[in-house]
Amino acid sequence: GDYFRAFPMRDADGLKVGNLSAYQGRPSWIYGVVDAPLSSPPIRGVVVAEDGTRVPVDSISVSGSHISFGMTLPFPIRDVRSVEVIDASGSTRLTARLSAE
């Protein structure tokens, strides 16, 4: 692979609550771990590409305040703007920004 990086996962107030690991290779992948109680449990994760394309995260697991998720990516890490965890109301609860917007 070309590189491996970690990015902070932040809540809506900007507080770091976890980490997103990103691997650029064949295949490229992401894996996130968060330990933060959420008032509304997340129901899905989304990878947002630089061009605005939104790709659902394949796997997300919630156990109490522990959230983990991951997937292989259909495009290179350099094309990822952010990864979001979204709750049942459709609100973005957690975000890892991989590029300067």
C-alpha positions in Angstrom: 0.0 0.0 0.0 0.9 3.6 -0.3 0.1 4.9 3.1 -1.8 4.5 6.4 -3.2 7.5 8.3 -5.5 8.2 11.3 -8.0 11.0 11.4 -10.0 12.2 14.4 -13.7 11.5 14.6 -15.5 14.5 16.0 -19.0 15.1 17.4 -21.2 18.1 16.4 -19.4 20.3 19.0 -16.0 19.4 17.5 -14.9 17.2 20.5 -12.7 14.3 19.5 -14.6 11.0 20.3 -12.7 8.5 18.3 -10.4 7.7 15.3 -10.8 6.8 11.7 -8.0 4.7 10.2 -7.5 5.0 6.4 -5.4 2.7 4.2 -4.4 3.6 0.7 -3.7 0.4 -1.2 -5.3 -2.3 -3.2 -7.9 -2.3 -1.8 -8.2 1.0 0.1 -10.2 0.8 3.2 -11.4 2.7 6.3 -12.1 1.5 9.9 -13.5 3.8 12.6 -13.8 3.3 16.4 -15.7 5.7 18.6 -16.4 5.7 22.3 -19.1 8.3 23.0 -22.6 8.1 24.3 -25.0 9.4 21.7 -28.5 10.6 22.6 -29.8 9.0 19.3 -28.1 5.9 18.2 -26.5 6.0 14.7 -28.1 3.9 12.1 -25.6 4.3 9.2 -22.3 5.5 8.1 -21.5 7.4 4.9 -18.3 8.1 2.9 -18.5 11.4 1.2 -16.3 11.8 -1.9 -14.7 15.0 -3.1 -17.2 15.2 -5.9 -20.1 14.9 -3.5 -20.8 11.2 -4.1 -22.2 9.5 -1.0 -21.4 5.8 -0.4 -23.0 3.9 2.4 -20.6 2.2 4.9 -20.9 -1.6 4.6 -20.8 -2.4 8.3 -21.5 -0.5 11.4 -21.8 -1.9 14.9 -23.2 -0.2 18.1 -22.8 -1.6 21.6 -23.6 0.8 24.3 -21.4 3.8 23.7 -19.0 1.9 21.5 -19.4 2.3 17.7 -17.2 0.6 15.1 -17.5 0.6 11.3 -15.5 -0.2 8.3 -15.4 -1.0 4.6 -13.2 -1.3 1.5 -13.5 1.8 -0.7 -14.6 2.0 -4.4 -12.1 4.9 -4.9 -8.7 6.1 -3.5 -8.4 7.7 0.0 -7.3 10.9 -1.7 -10.9 11.2 -3.2 -12.6 11.0 0.2 -13.7 14.3 1.7 -15.2 12.9 4.9 -16.8 10.0 6.7 -20.0 10.6 8.6 -22.1 8.6 11.2 -25.8 9.5 10.8 -28.6 9.0 13.4 -32.1 7.8 12.9 -33.4 11.4 12.3 -30.9 11.8 9.4 -28.6 14.1 11.4 -24.9 13.8 11.1 -23.6 13.0 14.6 -19.9 12.2 14.0 -17.5 13.3 11.3 -14.0 12.6 10.2 -12.6 15.1 7.7 -10.0 13.6 5.4 -9.5 16.8 3.3 -9.5 20.5 3.8 -12.9 21.6 2.4 
